[in-house]
Amino acid sequence: METKARVCVTGASGFIGSWLVKKLLEKGYVVHATVRNLGDEDKVGLLKSLPEDHFHQYKDTTEAALGGISTILRLCEQSGTVRRVVYTGSITAASPLKEDSAGYNDCFDESCWTSLGVSLPCFSDNFKAYIRSKTLSEKEILMYNSKEGNRKFEVVSLTCGLVGGDTILPYASESMHMIISPLSGIEVFHNGLKALHALFASIPLVHVEDVCEAHVFCIEQPVMAGRFFCATDYPTMKHFVDYFAKEFPELKLIKEVEGKGKSLKASSNKLVDSGFKYKYSVDEVLSETVKCCKRLRTL
């Protein structure tokens, strides 16, 4: 296998990060994987089992999101070897919900930023804090592309929808728990799914395999910068419930859903227009998430 460039993956022991490390290694990249504690076997054991691994200790956290972004950008500049930074963003930073939370703006594309003042009864304090962290962090890192003077690299933000599918971790991620919450009945995740639907009048959804392929796609383009939505489609919560009822009738199901009207879909698809192709449909994401959670005995 031809050895390609070196790639540093932060948060490499997480749901998306671990799958991305696996994907990059399979494609011949040399991967430097960062984790918070190299002595924590629960965090690094999986990564050490993968071939050709290298570790450098650093991890951004939600609590120090803006400081973490600044540090990453500074270190990338100092290295002199970084060509592009690909940031894994969250679609929660791009809601078209109006600031007074009474309806949605006409435009729903990469120019949208979630108003930090939005609030609905289904929004928990943790959910509002998450929105704030993700919105400010993504704005901060994208500002680098507008930096005056000699920029050292390009910044791409993949603003990802709710991520499901499979995992190489021994447990289901929080996003997978949200997807299966109509089946599991776990209130905190079911409320999270309803809150996400309220942000968009739909649930932007994507498979982890497509998320990681999108990261590789962004790495490999000759020139690429800016913000790109990463979501297969925008189904409603009702679609989740109807699909689960049809395909998994043996499982108990909470039929309560958020939203009654027509779903919103992004009015642009910059990632696909750039040449990227999604592999998994909405129903395939739902199906694989349920099957994975059954394998992990989460369901």
N, C-alpha and C positions, 0 to 999 in steps of 0.2 A: 504494500500500500504506500502510495506517495505521501510523504509528510508535508503537510501544509503549514500555514502560518501559526504563530502562537496566539492563543486566546485566553484572556483572564475572565473567569466567571465568578462574580460575587454572589453570595447566598447559595453556594453550590450544594449544600446539603438539604435544600428545600425541595418542594414539589416540582416546580418548573426548573430550578437550577440543576437538580440531579439528573433530570431527563435531558437537559441541554448538554451537560457534560458527557453523558452517554452518546448523544447524537453527534457531538463534535469529535469525540474519539473514534467513532465508527467511520467518520468522514476523513480521518487522517490528521486532524489538528492536534497540536501539542497544547494541552489544557493546564492552565494554572488556576486551581480552584480555591477560593477563599472561604473560610468558615470562621466562626467566632472563637471556638475553643478547640485547638488541635488535640487536646488531651481527652476530649469527650468522644468515646468510641461510638456512642449512639449517633453522633453527628458525622464522624469521619470514617467509620467502619465501612459503610457502603461505598464511599468514594475510593478508599484504599483497595477495594476489591476490583475496581476498574483498572484497565491497563494504562501505563504511561501517565500516572498522575503526579502533579506537582502542587505544593500548597504554600500559600502566603497568607498570613493571618490578617484579615480585615473584613468587617461586615457592617453595612449600613443598617440602621434600625429606624422603626417608625418614630420613636421618641426623639431621635436626633436626625430627622430626615434631611433638613436643609443643611445642617453641618456636615452630614455624610456626603451629600452631593458636592458641596464645595471642596471637601477633601479629595474625593475621587477625581474631580476635574483638575485640581492642583497636582495631584500625583501623576495623572496621565500626561499633563504638560511637562512635568519634570522628567518623565521617563524618556521623552524624545522619540519613542518608538511606537506610540499609539496612533493608529490611522483613523479609527472610528470608534465612538462609544455608542453602544446600543442599549438604551434604557428600557426596562420592562415596566411600562406604565399600567395604570388601571383605568378602565372605561368610566369608573365613578368620577373621574376628574373631567368628564366631557358631557355632562348632562345638559340637555336643552330645556330643562325645567326652568320656568321663569323665577326671578328672584323672590317674588311674593308667593311662589309655589302654587299659583293659580293658573295652571295650563302650561303649555310648552311653546317655545319659540318655533317659528316656521323653519329655521335652518338647523339641521343636525348633521354636522360634519366636523372635520378636524379643527375648525376655527372655534368650536364650542368649548367653553370652560364652565365647570359647575360653579354657580354662585355660592360663596361661603355662607350666605345668609339663608339658603333654602332649608326648610324644615317642614316635615309632615309628621302626623301622629305616630306613624310606624318607624320613624327614625330614632334609634337609640343614641345615647351620648357617644357610645363607642363607634357607631356607624358615622356620626357627624365628624368625630375626630379623625376617622380613617379617610373620609372624603377630603378634609382639610389638608391632611398630611400628603395625600397622593396628588392633590391639585397643586399645592405650592411646590412640591418636589419636582413635578414634571415641568412646571413653568420655569423653575430655577435652572434645570439642566438644559432646556431648550434655548434659554437666553444666551448660551455660549455661542450658538450659531450667529448671533447678532453682535458678538463682541468686536469692538474696534481694534484695529491693529492686526498683527500676524496670528491668526488662529492656527493651532497646532494640529487639529483634527476636526472631523465632522461629528455631529451628534444626531442620532436617530432615536425617536421615541416610538415604541410599539405600544399603543394604548389598547391593552388587551381586555376582552370581555371576560365573562365568568368561565373559568377553565375547568374542563372535565376530561373524561376519558379514562386513561389507565395511569398507573404509577409504579415506580420501582421501589418506592418506600414501603415499609411494613404497616403503614396506616394511611387512612384517607385524609386528603387535605381539607382545609376549611371550605374551599370552593366546591369540592366534591360533596361535602356534607350539605352545602346549600342546595345543590342540584337535586339530591335525593331526599331533601327534607319533607316533601309531601308524602314520602314513603316511611321515613324514619320517625317522623312526628316530633323531632327534637325542636323545641320551641325557638331557641335562640337562632338556629339556622333557618327555620321557616320564616321567622320575622325578618331575617336578613334578606331572604329571597324576595319577600314582599316589598321591602324597602328598595331593593335594586330595581324591581319592576316599576315602582313609583317614580324613580329617577328618570326612566326612559319610556314608560308605557309599553315596555317590552323587556326582554332579558337578553342582552348581547351575549352570545354563547360561542365557545371555541374549544376545540380539542387540544390537549397539551402537545400532541405530535405536531399539529399545525402551528402552534405557538413557537415551538422550537425550530421547525423548518423555516418559519418566518424570520427568526433571529439569524439563522445561517444565511438566508437569502439576503438580509440587510448587510451582513458582513461581507458577502462576496460581490456586491455590486461595485462597479468602478467608482461611481459617484452616487452618494445618497445622503440626504440630511432632512431633518424635519420630523413632523408628527404623522403617524400612520395608524389608523384604527386596525385592530386585529380581531375580527369576529366573523365567524362563518355566516351567521344570520341573526335575526332579532325576533325570536318567537315570543309568544305571550306565556305567562304563567299557566294559563288555561291549557295551552298546548302541552306543557309538561304533564299536567294532570291527565289530560285525555290520552296521551301516549302511554303513560304508566298504567292506566286502567286497561288499555287494550293489550299491551305487551306483557304485563306482569300482574295478571288478575289474582294470582295467589298471594300477593302482598297487600297489606292494609294500606289505605290511601286517604289522606286528608284532601278533600275536594275544595276547601276554601282557597280562593285565589284573590290576587290584587288586580284591579283594573277590569273594566267591562267593555271598553270601546276598542277601536282599531289600534293596532300596535304601531309604534314608530320604528322606522328603519333609517339608518344613516343615508344621507343623500349623496354621499360620495364613497368611492372604494379605491382610494389612492394606491393601496398595497397591490390589489389585483391589477390596476391600471399600469403598475410598474413591472408586471410580469409574474407576480406570485399566484400560485394556484392552491386553493384549499382542497384537502383530501377528504375530509369528513363532513357529512351533512349534520344537521341539527339532531335528527333522530338517531344517527350513529353515535353522536356524542352522548346523548341520553342513555342509549342502550349500553355502551361500553362503561359508562360511569356506574350504572346499576350493577352490571356483571362484576366489575372490579370490587365494588363495595360488598357484594355477596361473597366474593373470594376472600376478602379481608375480614369477613364476619361482622362488618359494620351494619349489614342488613340481615 
